[in-house]
């Protein structure tokens, strides 16, 4: 990049307007019968007016987005990135380099065709943990150079690492210009590469039974609605059927498309991750920004003893389109080898042996189950007395099913929840049918919330939550019922590190 002040690549105009074109295309398809009637009745005036209106509307959207693009500039000034839009309503956003958590590159199919990258920059802030702060579209050469320059300002690269990057990218410099000739991703020497066969196995082990049942229910319901639709609604019904059918197919091959050529490398103080078929993603994750590692075992993973890992950090996994995965489903032996190669700082091993909750947990859950069952029974009795015409056996059956379900959940929670407290890390296991073990360094804990209820206090037990800096769905780690002495020890360890 030759200038400190620059615009996004012009292709961003097309990316900003494609959804309008898609919407108009959908309207045209769903209203095709009216168009046929106009042609049959030689109502060409209406057709011309509609066509003219659509063209004018598209031109307006195109001109508007072109105007926004031409008036929006990105500046790099010393230790700040400034995004400035000089339109009717001027807007200036300033981001400190020191607050940047991650710089990630992403390519959808359109961007891969025209040779651009979308740069995503995320700030290390709890208030913006679920949003991407800056998105910039640049040509491939400029995107890599922009990323390189920002990382250099962040001082996250060591001199040796920078030299390695320069050599790999065939770095050249003269008095006025910098040019980079980049090698293909396949030439990068990744530490771990998952084959298509490995990813297919991951699809199986990561299969969500409950999600599939829900998706299948939506498909059957859509199919039923389609059979009742008249001729004018056939196209809409067909689109809905295709959409719901695709959602079911994604349960089987979605991860194969998402994690295609999943590769990861540890280089100095960073993780480099690349994957994706339809949308190619390249993440750079500084090790010191990782707030927790999450060892996940969905139902099939628990049955077949497989482990997959993602991380809790700002900038990766915050957006729906992003993933925070660093390891796909692997055997325990491979998992330990991989994780200790990538993140030896966490010393994963003994953290997998967690202490189960206190056995008095059962007494607490039995008391809670009785209370809930009595409330439900009261509701069922009221429904019976109000004479809604519901069969008594059905009400009793619902009550029994709820009671048995609560007992099952209590048992599964007992065998799933666990706790480990080491010298540098705390490990917490949570879940019901699935299992998630989070390993957190004490210095990464934001704060801890300890609770004691009227029943648990009789057994000197507490339960609580640990809060870390991460996206909303990943920021809270729940601790089961343990002796209050253990919680006091945990609190002291966190305070001693701080």
C-alpha positions, 0 to 999 in steps of 0.5 A, spaced: 500 500 500 503 506 497 498 511 501 496 512 508 490 514 506 486 509 501 479 507 500 476 500 499 476 496 493 471 498 488 468 491 488 465 492 495 459 496 491 457 490 488 457 486 495 453 492 498 448 491 493 447 484 491 442 483 496 437 488 493 438 484 486 437 477 490 430 480 493 428 483 486 429 476 483 425 473 488 420 478 487 420 476 480 420 469 481 414 469 486 410 473 481 411 470 475 404 468 473 402 476 473 408 477 468 405 471 464 398 474 464 401 481 462 404 478 456 398 474 454 394 480 454 399 484 451 400 489 456 407 491 454 406 498 457 405 495 464 411 491 463 415 497 461 413 501 467 415 495 471 422 494 468 423 502 468 422 502 475 426 496 477 432 499 473 431 506 476 431 503 483 437 499 482 441 505 479 439 509 485 442 504 490 448 503 485 449 510 485 448 511 493 453 506 494 458 508 490 457 515 493 458 512 500 464 508 497 468 515 494 467 519 500 469 513 505 477 513 507 481 509 511 487 512 514 493 509 518 496 515 523 502 512 527 498 508 533 491 509 530 486 507 524 481 512 522 475 510 518 472 517 516 466 517 512 465 524 509 457 524 506 451 528 509 452 525 516 460 525 517 462 519 521 469 518 524 471 512 527 478 512 531 481 505 533 487 504 537 492 499 535 494 497 542 486 495 542 486 491 536 485 483 538 485 480 531 486 481 524 483 476 520 482 475 512 476 472 509 474 470 502 467 469 499 466 466 492 465 473 489 472 475 492 476 469 490 474 470 483 476 478 482 482 477 487 480 481 493 480 479 501 475 482 506 479 484 512 476 483 519 479 487 525 476 486 532 478 490 538 479 487 545 473 490 548 467 486 552 462 491 550 464 489 542 465 482 543 460 480 539 461 485 533 466 486 528 469 493 528 472 494 522 471 491 515 475 493 509 475 490 502 482 490 499 486 487 493 490 481 495 496 484 495 494 490 499 490 486 504 496 482 506 500 488 506 495 492 510 495 486 515 503 486 515 503 493 517 498 493 522 501 487 525 508 490 525 505 496 529 502 492 534 509 489 535 506 482 536 511 479 531 518 478 533 524 480 528 525 473 527 518 472 525 518 478 521 524 476 517 521 469 516 514 472 513 518 477 508 522 471 506 516 467 504 513 473 501 519 474 497 519 481 500 522 487 496 523 494 497 526 500 493 526 508 495 518 509 493 515 502 493 513 496 496 511 490 492 509 483 495 509 477 491 505 472 495 506 464 495 500 460 495 497 457 501 498 450 499 506 452 500 505 454 507 508 448 512 502 447 517 503 443 523 497 440 522 492 439 516 486 435 516 484 431 510 477 430 507 477 423 510 478 427 517 473 432 516 468 427 514 469 423 521 468 430 524 462 431 521 459 424 523 462 425 531 459 432 531 452 430 528 447 434 532 441 429 533 436 434 536 438 439 531 437 434 525 430 432 528 428 440 529 430 441 521 427 434 519 420 437 523 421 444 519 422 440 512 416 435 514 411 441 516 414 445 509 412 439 505 405 439 508 404 446 507 406 445 500 401 440 498 396 445 500 398 451 496 394 453 490 398 454 483 400 461 485 404 459 491 407 453 488 414 457 486 414 459 493 413 453 496 418 450 492 423 455 494 421 453 502 422 446 501 429 447 497 431 451 503 429 447 509 432 441 505 438 444 504 438 446 512 438 438 513 443 436 508 448 441 512 447 437 518 451 432 514 456 435 510 456 443 512 462 442 516 465 439 510 464 445 506 466 450 512 472 446 514 475 444 507 483 443 508 483 445 515 490 447 517 493 450 523 500 452 525 504 455 531 509 460 529 512 464 535 507 467 539 501 466 534 496 461 531 495 461 523 489 458 521 486 457 514 480 453 512 474 453 507 471 451 501 465 456 499 468 462 504 475 461 505 478 464 512 485 465 514 485 467 522 491 470 526 490 469 533 496 472 538 497 467 544 496 472 549 489 474 547 486 466 548 482 467 554 480 459 554 481 453 550 474 449 550 475 441 549 468 439 546 464 433 546 458 432 543 454 426 544 457 422 539 464 424 541 463 422 548 460 415 546 467 414 541 471 418 546 473 423 541 475 431 542 475 437 538 477 444 541 475 451 540 478 457 543 475 463 547 478 470 544 475 476 542 475 477 534 474 469 532 467 466 533 464 473 535 460 473 528 456 467 525 460 466 519 466 465 523 469 459 527 473 459 533 475 452 532 483 450 532 482 442 532 477 438 529 474 431 532 480 427 534 482 421 538 485 422 545 492 420 543 492 425 537 488 430 541 493 431 546 499 431 541 496 436 537 494 441 543 500 441 546 504 442 540 499 448 538 498 451 546 504 448 550 502 454 555 496 450 557 499 443 559 493 440 557 493 433 560 491 432 568 486 438 567 482 432 563 481 428 570 476 433 574 473 432 580 465 430 580 460 435 584 459 433 591 454 427 592 449 431 596 448 434 589 443 429 589 439 431 595 439 438 592 436 436 585 431 431 588 428 437 593 428 441 587 425 436 582 419 435 588 418 442 588 418 443 580 413 437 580 408 439 585 408 446 581 406 442 575 401 438 578 398 444 581 397 447 574 395 440 571 389 440 577 387 447 575 387 445 568 383 439 570 378 443 574 377 449 568 374 443 564 378 444 558 376 437 555 383 435 556 383 427 558 386 426 565 390 420 563 394 425 558 395 430 564 398 425 568 402 422 563 405 429 562 407 430 569 410 423 569 414 425 563 417 431 566 418 428 572 423 423 569 426 428 564 428 432 570 431 426 574 435 424 567 437 431 566 440 431 574 443 425 573 447 427 566 449 433 569 452 430 575 456 425 571 458 431 566 460 437 571 467 437 573 472 441 577 480 442 577 484 447 580 491 447 578 497 452 579 496 456 573 489 454 570 482 452 572 478 447 568 471 447 568 466 441 565 459 443 564 453 440 560 448 435 560 448 430 554 454 434 551 460 435 555 465 442 554 471 442 558 474 449 559 481 450 561 482 458 563 488 461 566 487 465 573 489 471 570 484 471 564 478 471 569 474 477 569 470 476 575 467 470 579 460 469 581 458 465 587 451 463 589 449 459 595 441 457 595 437 455 601 437 448 600 445 448 598 447 452 604 444 446 609 450 442 606 455 447 606 455 447 598 456 453 593 455 453 585 457 459 581 460 462 574 466 464 572 466 470 567 472 471 562 473 476 556 469 473 550 463 473 545 457 473 549 455 465 548 462 463 550 463 468 556 460 464 562 463 458 565 458 454 570 461 451 576 457 445 579 456 444 587 462 444 591 464 445 598 465 452 599 472 452 602 474 450 594 470 456 592 474 460 597 481 457 595 479 459 587 477 466 589 484 467 593 488 464 587 485 469 582 486 475 587 493 473 588 494 473 580 491 479 579 
